[in-house]
Amino acid sequence: MSKLRLLDLALLVLAGLLGWQARREWVGSHARDQALLHGALPPAKVPGLAPLDKVDPLTAAAYAEVAINNLFSQDRNPNVIVDPPKPEPEKPTPPFPVAHGVMLWGDFPATIVLSEKAGGPQRGYRAGESIGEWKLVDVDSSFVDLEWDGKEFKKRIDELIDRTPMAEASAPQPADKSKAAPAAPAAKALSTASHSGPGVDIGTGIRPCYSDDLSPAGTVVDGMKKVVTPSPFGNNCRWEQNK
């Protein structure tokens, strides 16, 4: 019996110890809960925000590009588009001089007889000389190079010959039946009206012939002899010193 009582007493003591330990745990847990509920947490240290960049004050000039690039308001563009200058009208080419013949003899420089216009005074010109607005660059038996305003023109000599007198001379004259004249007196009058003899002196001792000179080749006038030689655009007539 004593052993059972001792066992019961031991069990009772063990139960008391377990109860006491349980209560102790419960009190500790309750104290922690109360401390958590009623305790004040220390404030957390939060770093401040970085300061913003300084903003420049607004100016109207800063928005000039917005106005310039506005496709619907081209008049706001400050760059004024200046119209290019109009090209100057091209000067008209002056009339070409009139050719009356060309002279090419041995060592003498080529000479061409020119006049500024039809019926004007004529004289001989060599390369480098000027006639009116034109400058003679070069001349040969068929072509003549003329310069004007920095431009060079190559012309055939027969294109520059004035053929108006020749056309007038070859055109048939209307017959006047009321005043018909004999053939001989008419030929005599034509001979009297035509020029004969040497033309203007071109400075080489040689003189050109007049376009209406009807005297035959070999005629001697004032110590000058008429010489006629063929050329690509007709007979070349000149007066030389009679030796």
Secondary structure, DSSP 8 states (H G I E B T S, - for coil): -HHHHHHHHHHHHHHHHHHHHHHHHHHHHHHHHHHHHH---------------------GGGGHHHHHT-TT-GGG-SS------------------EEEEEE--TTS--EEEEESSTTS-EEEE-TT-EETTEEEEEE-SSEEEEEETTEEEEEEHHHHB--HHHHHHHS-----GGG---HHHHHHHHHHHS--S-----SSS-EE--TT----TT-EETTEEEEEEEETTEEEEEEEE--
